[in-house]
Amino acid sequence: MKILNKMKKKFFKNEAEAKENNTLLAFNTSFSNLFNEKTPDNNVVYYTCLKILSESLGKLTIHLKDENNKKINNHETNDKLKYKPNNIMNATIFFTLLEYQRNHFGNAYVYIKHGIDGKLEGLYPLYSNCMSILIDNANIIGGGIKYQYSYKGKNFIFDENEIIHLKGGISENGILGISIREKLASTLQGITASQNYLNNLYERGLTAKGVLKYTGDLNEKNKKELIKKIETFMKDKEISDFGILPMPFGMELVPLDLKLTDSQFFELKKYTALQIAGAFGIKPNQLNDYEKSSYANAEMQNLTFYIDTLLYILKQYEEEFTYKLLTEKERMQGLRFEFNVASLLRGDLKTQAECITKYITNGVYTINEARGYAGLEPIENGDVIVMNGSYVPLEKLGVAYDKGGGKDE
């Protein structure tokens, strides 16, 4: 802690001088100034895409494995990553939150807290929009990459190995990720504007704008007053329930003939929604769009979603967790973190049964392993490989037909 405080004092003392000499490069992860109050964070398509990706990560479990693909159950990280990363949230909420921040803000950060004895005490997500990344080329604060966290008027500097950094989108510099809403700001605002238009149309009782015909001449003030009174009258719930609008003598309200079908409103809105989903890597069937798909091929689309979208995301998580949570010695021994994606790739019960049966008969699964995947408890003497006895090595093919069972005479 004393070393960290010295680094902080040295940094804030030389910060202005460093910036003038271009020896300390700062990358701010906050881009809130790029968006106004109309930023479509509450857009249903945007929210749905965030929800699908975040929950996809939240429902997966992560395991520590060795070079032989065997699970390691006695490591200090197991309890944190499987059950309780910190004293605030469980593992499901933890991974869901990280994926939300990675997509919504473009970057997700986790503080790795160790105790005095060096043991892992917890993994704490940080506010993404409060973080800046510093490249210390002049060795002002120890050199390398540092993370500056500004929260409630206080500044903290963390070493690169103290922060798990997950990048969103396609990074333009390899240092910071990019939020999808930053790249699709105009598209998202467009679909929000279309929804606002539809809401306003509902408020007017699905009545389009109209032209008011009247005899005589009115000045601008009287025109505005007349229009205001008619609009107030139309919005009156007691009047609108009857669907009848009385007009003064000599006036006629002619509605404009506006049809959403003529302007292909819903087609354009659907196309824009698919564009947003495509930027997230979300498939149409996940947005309940089965126009070109069906429940029959939904299983294949789930596989495509895993290969095209989740595989890249999971690989980033696995690499970052492996490098930041394991020592160099453990990594050299072949230890690594890996997500269990079996739950994503499961088919219907018939397909699962056929697949498990083939794995048993071909010696891939033991009986107890197969029972475990089926959610059943192990049985006695079930931890053995069983195979068809007629299988023989290629070089012994046909030996059974030789006289004496293939023994030399």
C-alpha atoms as one frame of an Amber mdcrd trajectory, in Angstrom:
protein
   0.000   0.000   0.000   2.890   2.395   0.785   4.449   1.681  -2.588   1.118
   2.366  -4.300   0.726   5.694  -2.458   4.225   6.759  -3.490   3.358   5.928
  -7.084   0.198   8.034  -6.817   2.064  11.059  -5.418   4.724  10.770  -8.074
   2.106  10.490 -10.786   0.032  13.508  -9.791   3.180  15.585  -9.250   4.506
  14.921 -12.736   1.254  14.462 -14.631   1.214  17.915 -16.285   4.891  17.740
 -17.245   4.477  14.231 -18.613   1.562  15.206 -20.836   3.566  18.118 -22.276
   6.423  15.793 -23.185   4.083  13.066 -24.509   5.642  10.528 -22.164   2.398
   9.511 -20.470  -0.386   8.524 -22.847  -3.912   8.457 -21.416  -6.832   6.533
 -22.902 -10.171   7.469 -21.354 -12.846   4.791 -21.543 -15.712   7.216 -20.939
 -17.538   8.450 -24.022 -20.737   9.718 -22.392 -20.141  13.169 -23.890 -20.714
  11.700 -27.350 -24.358  11.037 -26.576 -27.188  13.342 -25.694 -30.293  12.609
 -23.664 -31.773  10.745 -26.626 -29.189   7.978 -26.452 -31.327   4.862 -27.062
 -30.220   2.823 -24.063 -33.846   1.790 -23.517 -34.387   0.605 -27.082 -36.028
  -2.830 -26.983 -33.795  -4.354 -29.693 -30.643  -3.005 -28.062 -31.782  -4.214
 -24.649 -32.686  -7.657 -26.017 -29.260  -8.080 -27.600 -27.549  -7.043 -24.366
 -29.769  -9.424 -22.418 -29.056 -12.403 -24.701 -25.271 -11.972 -24.612 -25.130
 -11.189 -20.885 -27.315 -14.133 -19.895 -25.415 -16.444 -22.268 -22.245 -15.745
 -20.268 -24.082 -15.897 -16.961 -25.440 -19.386 -17.554 -22.018 -20.898 -18.304
 -19.623 -22.328 -15.731 -15.857 -21.939 -15.931 -13.354 -24.596 -14.869  -9.621
 -24.758 -14.250  -8.026 -27.588 -16.240  -4.539 -29.023 -16.679  -2.755 -29.967
 -19.897  -4.534 -33.352 -19.887  -7.932 -31.627 -19.788  -8.467 -32.765 -16.207
 -10.349 -30.442 -13.861  -8.385 -28.923 -10.966 -10.625 -28.624  -7.918  -8.186
 -27.539  -5.198  -7.170 -24.123  -6.573  -7.936 -20.859  -4.742  -9.849 -19.480
  -7.742 -12.414 -22.296  -7.869 -14.621 -21.061  -5.062 -14.537 -17.484  -6.399
 -15.356 -18.257 -10.034 -17.905 -21.012  -9.377 -19.866 -19.573  -6.466 -18.959
 -16.190  -4.959 -16.424 -13.906  -6.681 -16.942 -11.309  -3.941 -19.132 -10.650
  -0.919 -21.743  -8.818  -3.016 -22.710 -11.103  -5.901 -22.690 -14.722  -6.997
 -20.892 -16.079 -10.059 -23.945 -15.888 -12.341 -24.533 -12.182 -11.662 -20.779
 -11.540 -11.842 -20.362 -12.854 -15.400 -23.682 -11.346 -16.499 -22.539  -7.923
 -15.269 -19.139  -8.188 -16.944 -20.651  -9.050 -20.317 -23.179  -6.223 -19.982
 -20.435  -3.688 -19.273 -18.217  -5.088 -22.030 -20.951  -4.537 -24.606 -22.644
  -1.424 -23.259 -19.535   0.581 -22.321 -17.028  -1.151 -24.593 -14.828  -2.292
 -21.699 -15.275  -4.273 -18.486 -12.853  -4.123 -15.560 -12.379  -6.362 -12.528
 -10.132  -5.549  -9.587  -8.204  -8.597  -8.350  -7.933  -8.208  -4.581  -5.253
 -10.168  -2.736  -4.718 -10.320   0.999  -1.517  -9.579   2.895  -0.607 -13.238
   2.620  -0.981 -13.093  -1.166  -4.135 -15.202  -1.288  -7.018 -14.236  -3.550
  -9.724 -12.478  -1.524 -12.161 -11.399  -4.212 -12.903 -10.207  -7.729 -14.644
  -6.824  -7.818 -16.165  -5.309 -10.983 -15.425  -1.598 -11.433 -17.440   1.152
 -13.111 -16.273   1.162 -16.713 -16.852   4.882 -17.280 -14.578   5.767 -14.345
 -11.477   4.081 -15.754  -8.595   5.455 -17.817  -5.628   3.538 -19.180  -2.153
   5.052 -18.895   0.826   4.068 -21.027   3.863   5.029 -18.950   6.699   5.249
 -21.465   8.846   7.461 -19.204   8.665   5.182 -16.155   6.910   7.904 -14.138
   4.702   5.506 -12.214   6.612   2.277 -12.655   6.428   1.859 -16.432   4.139
  -0.231 -18.596   0.348  -0.100 -18.593  -1.447   1.368 -15.581  -5.145   1.736
 -14.822  -6.360   4.991 -13.272  -9.727   4.680 -11.524 -11.512   7.906 -10.566
 -14.422   7.443  -8.191 -16.142   9.976  -5.900 -13.323  12.492  -6.222 -10.586
   9.965  -5.468  -8.008   8.554  -7.877  -6.493   5.086  -7.681  -3.748   3.615
  -9.833  -3.578  -0.121 -10.430  -0.899  -2.226 -12.013  -1.791  -4.163 -15.161
  -1.794  -7.481 -13.279  -4.303  -6.147 -10.732  -7.033  -5.531 -13.311  -8.870
  -7.988 -15.544  -9.683  -6.042 -18.707 -12.277  -7.370 -21.161 -12.627  -5.434
 -24.417 -15.816  -5.085 -26.431 -16.323  -4.703 -30.154 -13.278  -4.485 -32.412
 -10.471  -2.529 -30.767  -8.861   0.130 -32.941  -5.638   0.266 -30.935  -5.499
  -3.000 -28.995  -5.753  -1.071 -25.725  -9.407  -0.089 -25.489 -12.538  -1.803
 -26.693 -15.338   0.014 -28.500 -18.986   0.030 -27.511 -21.465  -1.071 -30.135
 -23.754   1.835 -29.258 -20.854   4.186 -29.995 -20.512   2.813 -33.517 -24.242
   2.525 -34.137 -25.327   5.757 -32.434 -27.151   7.157 -35.476 -28.814   3.812
 -36.255 -29.978   3.376 -32.670 -31.315   6.919 -32.526 -33.164   6.295 -35.788
 -34.981   3.235 -34.476 -35.800   5.125 -31.270 -37.266   7.955 -33.344 -39.448
   5.450 -35.216 -40.702   4.037 -31.921 -41.456   7.546 -30.632 -43.398   8.254
 -33.813 -45.431   5.088 -33.308 -46.094   6.010 -29.665 -47.327   9.437 -30.698
 -49.572   7.824 -33.281 -51.083   5.613 -30.574 -51.665   8.662 -28.393 -53.631
  10.274 -31.216 -55.766   7.175 -31.555 -53.927   6.064 -34.725 -55.194   9.213
 -36.399 -52.852  10.942 -38.797 -52.358  14.662 -39.005 -55.080  16.606 -40.754
 -55.910  19.797 -42.597 -58.400  22.221 -41.037 -60.597  23.987 -43.595 -62.384
  27.144 -42.556 -63.965  30.199 -44.127 -62.426  33.573 -43.486 -59.008  34.749
 -42.405 -57.255  34.464 -39.058 -54.064  36.062 -37.886 -51.158  33.927 -36.671
 -52.087  34.271 -33.021 -55.661  33.142 -33.584 -54.503  30.271 -35.793 -52.240
  28.909 -33.083 -54.957  29.348 -30.462 -57.485  27.482 -32.622 -55.095  24.595
 -33.299 -54.205  24.379 -29.610 -57.860  24.153 -28.585 -58.623  21.438 -31.164
 -55.604  19.363 -30.069 -56.605  19.699 -26.415 -60.140  18.679 -27.310 -58.913
  15.620 -29.240 -56.736  14.468 -26.357 -59.642  14.632 -23.916 -60.212  11.013
 -22.903 -63.976  11.354 -22.539 -64.237  12.728 -26.074 -61.730  10.337 -27.655
 -63.573   7.306 -26.235 -66.605   8.195 -28.360 -64.520   8.724 -31.492 -66.547
  11.827 -32.388 -65.028  15.291 -32.714 -67.568  18.173 -33.003 -66.392  21.083
 -35.151 -67.612  24.701 -35.199 -69.848  25.809 -38.051 -67.930  26.536 -41.226
 -64.940  24.352 -40.309 -63.976  20.960 -41.628 -61.138  18.697 -40.421 -59.785
  16.566 -43.245 -57.302  13.866 -42.080 -54.288  13.192 -44.257 -54.289   9.745
 -45.771 -51.228   8.207 -44.139 -50.649   4.487 -44.317 -47.696   2.847 -42.586
 -47.785   0.079 -45.182 -47.244   2.571 -47.999 -44.091   3.907 -46.378 -42.911
   0.340 -45.541 -42.602   1.480 -41.937 -42.562  -1.967 -40.365 -40.272  -3.431
 -43.036 -37.724  -0.680 -42.453 -38.032  -1.020 -38.686 -37.505  -4.770 -38.909
 -34.510  -4.339 -41.215 -32.929  -1.846 -38.793 -33.540  -4.232 -35.879 -31.768
  -7.035 -37.749 -28.848  -4.695 -38.470 -28.464  -3.930 -34.763 -28.737  -7.620
 -33.882 -26.139  -8.438 -36.540 -23.679  -6.002 -34.967 -24.062  -7.890 -31.676
 -23.805 -11.279 -33.403 -27.402 -12.146 -32.467 -29.284 -14.462 -34.829 -32.793
 -13.577 -36.104 -34.429 -16.544 -34.367 -33.172 -15.196 -31.032 -35.273 -12.081
 -31.692 -38.290 -14.344 -32.342 -37.947 -13.828 -36.088 -38.690 -17.235 -37.593
 -39.479 -15.949 -41.082 -36.555 -17.833 -42.612 -36.132 -20.434 -39.893 -38.134
 -22.793 -37.719 -37.893 -24.648 -34.460 -36.551 -27.624 -36.423 -33.308 -25.852
 -37.342 -33.095 -23.702 -34.195 -30.589 -26.202 -32.771 -28.269 -25.588 -35.722
 -28.705 -21.840 -35.289 -27.677 -22.164 -31.639 -24.527 -23.938 -32.809 -23.927
 -21.144 -35.315 -24.434 -18.562 -32.552 -21.788 -20.317 -30.474 -19.259 -20.540
 -33.321 -19.847 -17.103 -34.851 -20.433 -15.061 -31.693 -19.702 -16.680 -28.345
 -16.509 -18.534 -29.230 -14.550 -15.309 -29.729 -15.973 -13.787 -26.540 -15.283
 -16.863 -24.406 -11.737 -17.136 -25.748 -11.037 -13.569 -24.577 -12.394 -14.336
 -21.103 -10.363 -17.561 -20.868  -7.122 -15.908 -21.974  -7.521 -12.919 -19.642
  -8.477 -15.040 -16.630  -5.672 -17.507 -17.293  -3.026 -14.791 -17.540  -4.218
 -12.634 -14.625  -5.359 -15.270 -12.099  -2.625 -17.887 -12.567   1.077 -17.608
 -11.890   3.673 -18.018 -14.620   4.634 -21.372 -13.125   1.045 -22.611 -13.262
   0.681 -21.477 -16.867   3.922 -23.251 -17.793   2.460 -26.417 -16.264  -0.417
 -26.211 -18.726  -3.127 -24.937 -16.377  -5.833 -22.860 -18.028  -9.425 -21.706
 -17.566 -12.113 -23.048 -19.864 -15.866 -22.502 -20.079 -18.190 -25.490 -20.165
 -20.326 -24.922 -23.276 -22.086 -28.289 -23.192 -25.329 -26.682 -22.010 -25.393
 -24.436 -25.087 -24.891 -27.285 -27.524 -27.441 -29.694 -26.113 -30.182 -30.802
 -28.466 -33.546 -32.348 -27.640 -33.796 -35.407 -25.372 -33.709 -37.848 -28.285
 -30.550 -36.299 -29.725 -28.912 -36.218 -26.282 -29.710 -39.896 -25.675 -28.299
 -40.948 -29.055 -25.158 -38.883 -28.557 -24.477 -40.190 -25.028 -25.072 -43.776
 -26.156 -22.526 -43.413 -28.954 -19.993 -41.904 -26.578 -20.376 -44.875 -24.203
 -20.232 -47.583 -26.848 -17.199 -45.971 -28.502 -15.281 -45.627 -25.252 -15.425
 -41.823 -24.935 -17.516 -41.664 -21.737 -17.569 -43.934 -18.734 -21.017 -44.949
 -17.537 -20.826 -42.561 -14.605 -19.737 -39.674 -16.810 -22.732 -40.309 -19.040
 -25.030 -40.504 -16.005 -23.582 -37.213 -14.800 -24.510 -35.493 -18.073 -28.004
 -36.948 -17.738 -28.306 -35.527 -14.225 -28.166 -38.918 -12.478 -26.010 -40.042
  -9.575 -23.032 -42.377 -10.203 -23.285 -46.118  -9.682 -20.843 -48.628  -8.271
 -18.203 -49.851 -10.739 -19.383 -47.265 -13.258 -16.031 -45.509 -13.678 -14.807
 -47.835 -16.400 -14.638 -47.639 -20.175 -16.851 -50.204 -21.910 -16.659 -50.974
 -25.609 -17.810 -53.494 -28.152 -15.604 -56.618 -27.756 -15.437 -57.179 -31.501
 -13.288 -54.094 -32.017  -9.608 -54.981 -32.703  -6.536 -53.020 -33.831  -6.043
 -52.751 -37.579  -2.949 -54.979 -37.585  -4.936 -57.796 -35.938  -7.861 -57.603
 -38.291  -8.924 -61.161 -39.285  -6.875 -62.901 -36.607 -10.023 -64.395 -35.101
 -10.558 -66.408 -38.277  -7.120 -67.994 -38.191  -6.805 -71.562 -36.972  -6.368
 -71.702 -33.248  -7.424 -68.104 -32.732  -4.358 -66.725 -34.424  -1.771 -68.610
 -32.321   1.395 -69.786 -33.970   1.406 -73.460 -34.812
